[in-house]
Amino acid sequence: MIILVTAVLSLTAFFVTATITDSKIGKVLSFVIPLAIIAVSVAIYMAELRAIKQNDAIKMSVESGEYFSSQSWRQAYLNFKTQYEFAKIDPRGMRADMLRNYRNPPTYLYFLFFFTITVVFVCILMPHPIEKMTQFRFMMLCCGILCSGDGLRRLAGIPARRWMKRIKAEYRDVEASYNNGRLIRSWSSGLNIGTDYIVIFNPSRVVSFRTADIVEAGRKVVREKQYNDGIYLQTEQKYKVFFIVKGSTGDQKNYEVELNVFECELVCDEVRELLDRRSELPVSYEEAIREDITTQV
């Protein structure tokens, strides 16, 4: 497909530039443009091949257990662990701390940015809304209103408030565990490893479960290949901690939280002590593809 597209584009560029002008510059461009297209296509293709080979190497390393067991990696993790400090829990308790997780600088900036867009386009359209309404202005106004509302929802801590209503029956037990737990926070995402409960939160959701209900836990290495309109861009590597938990009806639920590589190892050490396991928690490998479609206004 890449060769076919490159050939078509190159021939099109050659014939167009060769026929529209007889000047020397036109003749030079008729050779330079196809060569440039070929060079870019080959570079993209080679970058994707290198990413595929690297993915295969990392997958083998993860599955064999060598990825997190090298001496240099273990030494770097030990250095991180000795210097790492868990986030401080709000002295007012779990409720105040959970709401504080959603009131951080990125969320304030997110809300203010889209609220400003809303105000600007409202002011533009206010004198004559019908005559001045274009597709672009309509889309920007709708985007500003929707994202401003989402920003208000986050600042109000709606996900945390809904979660606290769901756990009303066991609220006191979860709160006692949370206040005595170890908190790892990354802006508005993270988890609290308590004595009896683990709480995971992100910008859209909060979940909690008893440590006694954990069936399995471990780390996951995710290699995500990103494409834009079918063209390879880059490969991003992410690290997650996963929990397989036994539900109230006997089914199993899977929860994940994304952290950096050393934080994932730290969480696994803490969970392993809670589960009283001497062996290392399992590590899995996963590949994902994200298609980013360019929006044209």
N, C-alpha and C positions, 0 to 999 in steps of 0.2 A: 504493500500500500504506500509506504513512504517513497519507494523508488518511482512508483507510478505517478504520485502527486508531484514529486520533484521534476520528473520528466515533462509533465504537462505544463507546470508553471514555467519551467525553463524555456521550453519551446514557445510558449505564449509570449514571454518577455522578449525573447529573441526576435520573433516576427513583428511584434508591435514596435519595438524600438528601431528595427531595421527598415520598416516601411514608412514610418512617420517622418523620417528625416534622412537626408543624404549627407549631413555634415559629418565631420570627423568625430565630434563628440558623440553623435548618435550611433555611429558605427562602434565606437569604443564601448558605449553603454550596452549595445546589443550583445557584447561578449561578457562584460563585467557583471551585469545583472543576473544572467543565468548562472554564472560561476558562483556568485554570492549566494543565490538560492540553494545551489547544490552544496556549498560549504556549510551553510546553516543546517540543512537537512541531515547531512552526514554527522555533524556535531551533535545534534539532538539524538540521532539514532545510536551513536557511540555512547553518549551519556546514559541512555536507557539500558544498553547492553552492560555497561559497567555496574549500574544499579542492580540489575538482575543477578550478576555474578556475586556482587557483595551480599545481596539478600540470601543467596544459596549458602554462602560461607557463614553468615551470621546464624542462619537456621541450623546448620550442622553444629555450630559451636554451642548454641543454646540447648539443642536436644541432647548433646553429649555431656552437658554440664560444665564445659570448659569456660563458657562465657563469663560466669561470675566467680570462677575459682582460681584465676591466675594470680600469681603473687603480687604483681603490680596493682591489680584491681583491688585485691583484698587490703593492701596497705593503704590505698587511697580511701577506701571505705572506712577503715579504722581511724584514719586522720579526720575524716568527716564526722564520724560518730563521737569522737572525743571533744570536738568543738561545737557540735550541734546543740542547740537549746530548743526545747519544745515551746510552742506558743503559750503565752500566759492566758489563762481563762479569766474572764471578767469577774471581779470579786463580788458582783451583785448576783451571780449565779448563771445557770444554763440559759434561761430565757434571754437575758440581756446579752450574753455572749453570742447566741445564735443570731439574734437580730443585728448585732454588730458586724457579723460576717458579711452581711449584705450592704453595709454602709461603709464603703471603702472608696478611695479616690477614683479608681477606674469606673465604678458605677456612677459616681457623681458626674464625672466627665462625660460618660455615655449619655446620661439624662440631659445635661446642659447642652451638649452638642445638638442633639435632635430637637430639643425644645427651642433652641435658637433658630434652627432651620424652619420649624413650624411657624414661629413668630415672623420671620423674614417673609415667607411666602404668603402668610395671612395679610401682612401689610401691603405686599405687592398686589394682591387680588382684591383687597378691601374696597377700593373706589369703584371698580367695575369688574366684579367677579366673573361674569359671563363672557365679556369681551376679551378679558386678559387670560382666560383659562386655556392653557395648552396642555398637551399630553405630558410634557416634561414637568410643568409646574404642578399638575394634578398628582403625578407620581411622587414628586418630592414632598408635597403637602401630606399625602397619605402616609408616606414613609416616616415623616417627622412626627405625625400624630401617633401612629402605632408604636414606634420606638420610644417616644416620650412616655406613653402609657406603660410600656414594658419597663422603662427605667423607674417610674414611680412604684411599680409592683415590686421591683427588686429592693428599692430603698425602704419600702414599707415592710420588707421581710415576709411577704405573703407565703413563699414556700415553707419557711420555718413556722409560721403561725398555723398553716394547715397541718403540718406534721405534729405540732404540739396538741392539736385537737384530736388527731388520730390516736395518739398514745395516752389519751386522757386517763384510761384505767391504770396504766403503769407509769404515769408521769413521775411520781416521786422516786420510784426505783431508778428510772432512766436518769433523772436529775442527779441523784446521789452518785451514780456511776460516772456521769459526765464530769461533775465537779472534781472528782478524784482521778480523772483519767489524764491521758497524755494527748495533747492536741497538736496536730500537724495542719497548718493552715497555709494555703497558697491563694492569696487574694480572697475570692469568694468560694473557693473549693477547698476540700480537705476532709479530715476525719478525726474523730476522737476515740481513742482506744481506752475504754473504761474497764473497771473490774468485772462488770457483769454484762455490759452492753457496748456495742460499737455503733457510732453515729457517723454517717457519711453525708456530706452536703456538697451541692454545686449550685450554680446560679438558678436552676430551675426546679430542684428537687432535694428533699431531705429524707433519708431512710435510717432506720435503726433496727438492730436485731440482737438477740442474746448471744453471748459467746458460746453458751452451751449448745446452741442450735447450729453452730458452724460444722458443716460436713467436711469441707475442704477449703483451703486457702493457699495462695501462692502468688507468684509474679508472672507477668505477661510482657513479652517484647513484641511491639506492634510496628511493622514497617509499612508505612503508608505512601504509596506512589500517587503523585498528584498530576493530573492532566488538565489542560485547558483546550477545549474544543478538539479533543483527541490528540493534542500535542503534549508530549512528556515535558514536565517542568522540573520536578525534583522528587526526592524520596526523603520523607521525614520519619524519624525514629521516635517512638513514644514508649513510655513505661507505665504499666498499670499494676495495681494490686487487685486481685479478684477474691471474692468470697462466695462459696456455694453454701447456702443456708437452708435448713429444713423449715418448711412453712407449717402453719397451724393445721392445714388439711393433709399434711403428709407429702406434699409436693416440694420440689426444690427450686429455690430462686437464686439467681446469679447477680451479684452486685460488683461494680468495678469503680475504682477511683484512680485518676491519672496523677502521677507525681514524678519527680525526677528519679534517676536510677538509684541514687543512694538513699533517698527517702523510702523508696519501695523496699529496699533491703532492710532498712531500719524498722519499718512496719512489720515485715515478716519476722524479724527477731522478736519484736514485742508480742506478736500473735502466737508465735511458737511457744513462748513462755506461758502464755495464757492457756494454750491447748496442751501444755506439758508434753511437747514433742521434742525428742532429742535430734531427730534427723532434719535435714533441710526441707523447707517447703518446696513443692514442685515449681518448675518454670516451664511456661509454654510459649510458643512462637505463633504469630499470626500476621498475615499479609492482608492489606486493605488497599482499595483503589478509590480515590476521590476525584470525581469529575467536576471541574469548575467551568461552567458555561458562561461565556462572556455576554453580559447584558448590553444590548444596543438600544439606545433611547432615540 
